[in-house]
Amino acid sequence: MFASLARDLRFASGLFRTLGRVRGIHPASPRRICDDLEAAAARWNDREALRFEGRSLTYAGMEALANRFARWALEIGLRPGDRVALFLPNRIEYLPAWYGLSKVGVVSALINNQLTGQALAHCLSLSGAHEVIVDAETSPALQDILGDLDQTPRLWSLDAPLPGEGDLAAALAERSPGAPPASAREGLTAGDTALLIYTSGTTGLPKAARVTHVRVQLYMRGFAGSTGARSDDRIYVALPLYHATGGLCGMGAALLNGACVVLKRRFSATQFWEDIRREGCTQFVYIGELCRYLANQPTHPDERAHKLRLAFGNGLRPDVWDTIIGRFAVPRVLEFYGSTEGNVSFFNFDGRPGAIGRLPGFLRRRFNGRIVRFDYEAEAPLRGPDGYCEEAAPGEAGECLGRIDSSDPRADFTGYLDKAASEKKVLRDVFTPGDAWFRTGDLLRQDEDGYIFFVDRVGDTFRWKGENVSTAEVALRLQAVPGVIEANVYGVEVPRADGRAGMAALVTGEGFDLGILASRIAADLPEYARPVFLRLQPEMAVTGTFKQRKVELVAEGFDPAKVAAPLFHRATDGGYRPLDTAVYGEIVNGRIRI
């Protein structure tokens, strides 16, 4: 009983600390995220705000740079609602750029700086931006696709400009560091769009989520509260700033508390611990795969010689969680659940390993999230005889839905630029006539104590031999096998077979043995969940936010004509045998049973 009470108190303390910071946010309010950042700059004027590759900006310096961006926007004729695309890697000007533009109502489209070709052209065209900010790193990719755009935007470079690009660094230097005129923000409210942030595009071309000032405030203020960050903290951000976890959660935790952001251009597993020690970092923000990369590294002399007191982020699997706390001696992990466009969020304030959050019974009415029973064949929430959905039982996996309520900023769904894509995410008449709920597309389960665990993405769970197979759970088992560094699990179609057969792409290292893998799979997984096919590859394709890509793997399947990597199939004795063109033909023609 006392343990349960202590757990509830820890949860309530974290929750109330977070809710206390987001109180008063409302779409009709004239106070926007730029007002929050301006207040922080005025309070911590001379403290270090941003540190990047030997450069540093105080809060006053950050404010001055943001004002230069705002004045530049006004002087080239931009008006509230106009859009500017930021096609940049992490650099010290990134946050001041969108922050400054937001002061005068200009919307920043945050473009993944790793995109090229069709995906880049798609995102730029979708943004509707007539101005694009680049630098020496991103400019070549943009120059390559200018002819594919419906309209040619004006290009502005923060480095030495190429022919046809404006010299933005010089233009900013010529602008006043003083605040833009108050008239520039007349009539603007927190309900206006601040940013366009794109989905990762793991299963197709990215979609642009419309992120209002309210939502940016929820992210930044919420993590300023949930992390308990102080003005003497130094928060390490190696995640891309075009994504909400690094660019809003990490930045908000630091900059709304007077702390310093130690910003990296990109994540490096080999440099991480040296950076953390040298910079005196006390917190870092993660995506789960980032931590797995660290866990797979050899012992580093600095991995326990640090001042870290908190790691916060999402997607941390239980096995790596133990490594972060045990091997790396990080005292506390704060895992959360949410999405850029979604209206559901959970926090694991009391540190239960593997849980993405908790919803205690005594606070259930305060949350809009529900887990409902799921129809795996239709890939949609299951409806009962009365036509309504039913909540999943404890321990039962179901899709997480978020009740949409436009009167509550935390429960609103502002959607994508594509209205049709937005409507596809809304489920109606769920529990009562006329109600509307956001489909997260995530399968979760909740235990008797209210802890919530991630199971899989809708569409990643597939049926084989009449059973539902969770790709995430199979991958977790595979990654526990000696020598398996990464595992990406998915289902592939096999002629004349019902459902989809399991396949795993593996990145392997020292100690890997196919025989050991087969025996561990037989011991740890039921028959239907054991991968039928394997492919071994030197590295895993991921998005810019470290999410594994599956669409190309599914398309290539187990066909040796499409896959250059070594392929294997599971034989009747449970072992894995090489899969070449001849064997492929035998499987396709049904002469080899799987």
Secondary structure in CASP SS format (residue, H / E / C, confidence):
PFRMAT SS
TARGET T0000
AUTHOR 0000-0000-0000
METHOD secondary structure of the structure
MODEL  1
M C 1.00
F H 1.00
A H 1.00
S H 1.00
L H 1.00
A H 1.00
R H 1.00
D H 1.00
L H 1.00
R H 1.00
F H 1.00
A H 1.00
S H 1.00
G H 1.00
L H 1.00
F H 1.00
R H 1.00
T H 1.00
L H 1.00
G H 1.00
R H 1.00
V H 1.00
R C 1.00
G C 1.00
I C 1.00
H C 1.00
P C 1.00
A C 1.00
S C 1.00
P C 1.00
R C 1.00
R C 1.00
I H 1.00
C H 1.00
D H 1.00
D H 1.00
L H 1.00
E H 1.00
A H 1.00
A H 1.00
A H 1.00
A H 1.00
R H 1.00
W C 1.00
N C 1.00
D C 1.00
R C 1.00
E E 1.00
A E 1.00
L E 1.00
R E 1.00
F E 1.00
E C 1.00
G C 1.00
R E 1.00
S E 1.00
L E 1.00
T E 1.00
Y H 1.00
A H 1.00
G H 1.00
M H 1.00
E H 1.00
A H 1.00
L H 1.00
A H 1.00
N H 1.00
R H 1.00
F H 1.00
A H 1.00
R H 1.00
W H 1.00
A H 1.00
L H 1.00
E H 1.00
I C 1.00
G C 1.00
L C 1.00
R C 1.00
P C 1.00
G C 1.00
D C 1.00
R E 1.00
V E 1.00
A E 1.00
L E 1.00
F C 1.00
L C 1.00
P C 1.00
N C 1.00
R C 1.00
I C 1.00
E C 1.00
Y H 1.00
L H 1.00
P H 1.00
A H 1.00
W H 1.00
Y H 1.00
G H 1.00
L H 1.00
S H 1.00
K H 1.00
V C 1.00
G C 1.00
V C 1.00
V E 1.00
S E 1.00
A E 1.00
L E 1.00
I C 1.00
N C 1.00
N C 1.00
Q C 1.00
L C 1.00
T C 1.00
G H 1.00
Q H 1.00
A H 1.00
L H 1.00
A H 1.00
H H 1.00
C H 1.00
L H 1.00
S H 1.00
L H 1.00
S H 1.00
G C 1.00
A C 1.00
H C 1.00
E E 1.00
V E 1.00
I E 1.00
V E 1.00
D C 1.00
A C 1.00
E C 1.00
T C 1.00
S H 1.00
P H 1.00
A H 1.00
L H 1.00
Q H 1.00
D H 1.00
I H 1.00
L H 1.00
G H 1.00
D H 1.00
L C 1.00
D C 1.00
Q C 1.00
T C 1.00
P C 1.00
R E 1.00
L E 1.00
W E 1.00
S E 1.00
L C 1.00
D C 1.00
A C 1.00
P C 1.00
L C 1.00
P C 1.00
G C 1.00
E E 1.00
G E 1.00
D E 1.00
L H 1.00
A H 1.00
A H 1.00
A H 1.00
L H 1.00
A H 1.00
E C 1.00
R C 1.00
S C 1.00
P C 1.00
G C 1.00
A C 1.00
P C 1.00
P C 1.00
A H 1.00
S H 1.00
A H 1.00
R H 1.00
E C 1.00
G C 1.00
L C 1.00
T C 1.00
A C 1.00
G C 1.00
D C 1.00
T E 1.00
A E 1.00
L E 1.00
L E 1.00
I E 1.00
Y E 1.00
T C 1.00
S C 1.00
G C 1.00
T C 1.00
T C 1.00
G C 1.00
L C 1.00
P C 1.00
K C 1.00
A E 1.00
A E 1.00
R E 1.00
V E 1.00
T E 1.00
H H 1.00
V H 1.00
R H 1.00
V H 1.00
Q H 1.00
L H 1.00
Y H 1.00
M H 1.00
R H 1.00
G H 1.00
F H 1.00
A H 1.00
G H 1.00
S H 1.00
T C 1.00
G C 1.00
A C 1.00
R C 1.00
S C 1.00
D C 1.00
D C 1.00
R E 1.00
I E 1.00
Y E 1.00
V E 1.00
A C 1.00
L C 1.00
P C 1.00
L C 1.00
Y C 1.00
H C 1.00
A H 1.00
T H 1.00
G H 1.00
G H 1.00
L H 1.00
C H 1.00
G H 1.00
M H 1.00
G H 1.00
A H 1.00
A H 1.00
L H 1.00
L C 1.00
N C 1.00
G C 1.00
A C 1.00
C E 1.00
V E 1.00
V E 1.00
L E 1.00
K C 1.00
R C 1.00
R C 1.00
F C 1.00
S C 1.00
A C 1.00
T C 1.00
Q C 1.00
F H 1.00
W H 1.00
E H 1.00
D H 1.00
I H 1.00
R H 1.00
R H 1.00
E H 1.00
G C 1.00
C C 1.00
T C 1.00
Q E 1.00
F E 1.00
V E 1.00
Y E 1.00
I E 1.00
G H 1.00
E H 1.00
L H 1.00
C H 1.00
R H 1.00
Y H 1.00
L H 1.00
A H 1.00
N C 1.00
Q C 1.00
P C 1.00
T C 1.00
H C 1.00
P C 1.00
D C 1.00
E C 1.00
R C 1.00
A C 1.00
H C 1.00
K C 1.00
L C 1.00
R C 1.00
L E 1.00
A E 1.00
F E 1.00
G E 1.00
N E 1.00
G C 1.00
L C 1.00
R C 1.00
P H 1.00
D H 1.00
V H 1.00
W H 1.00
D H 1.00
T H 1.00
I H 1.00
I H 1.00
G C 1.00
R C 1.00
F C 1.00
A C 1.00
V C 1.00
P C 1.00
R C 1.00
V E 1.00
L E 1.00
E E 1.00
F E 1.00
Y E 1.00
G C 1.00
S C 1.00
T C 1.00
E C 1.00
G C 1.00
N C 1.00
V C 1.00
S C 1.00
F E 1.00
F E 1.00
N E 1.00
F C 1.00
D C 1.00
G C 1.00
R C 1.00
P C 1.00
G C 1.00
A C 1.00
I C 1.00
G E 1.00
R E 1.00
L C 1.00
P C 1.00
G H 1.00
F H 1.00
L H 1.00
R H 1.00
R H 1.00
R H 1.00
F C 1.00
N C 1.00
G E 1.00
R E 1.00
I E 1.00
V E 1.00
R C 1.00
F E 1.00
D E 1.00
Y C 1.00
E C 1.00
A C 1.00
E C 1.00
A E 1.00
P E 1.00
L C 1.00
R E 1.00
G C 1.00
P C 1.00
D C 1.00
G C 1.00
Y C 1.00
C E 1.00
E C 1.00
E E 1.00
A C 1.00
A C 1.00
P C 1.00
G C 1.00
E C 1.00
A C 1.00
G E 1.00
E E 1.00
C E 1.00
L E 1.00
G E 1.00
R E 1.00
I C 1.00
D C 1.00
S C 1.00
S C 1.00
D C 1.00
P C 1.00
R C 1.00
A C 1.00
D C 1.00
F C 1.00
T C 1.00
G C 1.00
Y E 1.00
L C 1.00
D C 1.00
K H 1.00
A H 1.00
A H 1.00
S H 1.00
E H 1.00
K H 1.00
K C 1.00
V E 1.00
L E 1.00
R E 1.00
D C 1.00
V C 1.00
F C 1.00
T C 1.00
P C 1.00
G C 1.00
D C 1.00
A E 1.00
W E 1.00
F E 1.00
R E 1.00
T E 1.00
G E 1.00
D E 1.00
L E 1.00
L E 1.00
R E 1.00
Q E 1.00
D C 1.00
E C 1.00
D C 1.00
G C 1.00
Y E 1.00
I E 1.00
F E 1.00
F E 1.00
V E 1.00
D E 1.00
R E 1.00
V C 1.00
G C 1.00
D C 1.00
T C 1.00
F E 1.00
R E 1.00
W E 1.00
K C 1.00
G C 1.00
E E 1.00
N E 1.00
V E 1.00
S C 1.00
T H 1.00
A H 1.00
E H 1.00
V H 1.00
A H 1.00
L H 1.00
R H 1.00
L H 1.00
Q C 1.00
A C 1.00
V C 1.00
P C 1.00
G C 1.00
V E 1.00
I E 1.00
E E 1.00
A E 1.00
N E 1.00
V E 1.00
Y E 1.00
G E 1.00
V E 1.00
E C 1.00
V C 1.00
P C 1.00
R C 1.00
A C 1.00
D C 1.00
G C 1.00
R C 1.00
A E 1.00
G E 1.00
M E 1.00
A E 1.00
A E 1.00
L E 1.00
V E 1.00
T E 1.00
G C 1.00
E C 1.00
G C 1.00
F C 1.00
D C 1.00
L H 1.00
G H 1.00
I H 1.00
L H 1.00
A H 1.00
S H 1.00
R H 1.00
I H 1.00
A H 1.00
A H 1.00
D H 1.00
L C 1.00
P C 1.00
E H 1.00
Y H 1.00
A H 1.00
R C 1.00
P C 1.00
V C 1.00
F E 1.00
L E 1.00
R E 1.00
L E 1.00
Q C 1.00
P C 1.00
E C 1.00
M C 1.00
A C 1.00
V E 1.00
T C 1.00
G C 1.00
T C 1.00
F C 1.00
K C 1.00
Q E 1.00
R C 1.00
K C 1.00
V H 1.00
E H 1.00
L H 1.00
V H 1.00
A H 1.00
E H 1.00
G C 1.00
F C 1.00
D C 1.00
P C 1.00
A C 1.00
K C 1.00
V C 1.00
A C 1.00
A C 1.00
P C 1.00
L E 1.00
F E 1.00
H E 1.00
R E 1.00
A C 1.00
T C 1.00
D C 1.00
G C 1.00
G C 1.00
Y E 1.00
R E 1.00
P E 1.00
L C 1.00
D C 1.00
T H 1.00
A H 1.00
V H 1.00
Y H 1.00
G H 1.00
E H 1.00
I H 1.00
V H 1.00
N C 1.00
G C 1.00
R C 1.00
I C 1.00
R C 1.00
I C 1.00
END
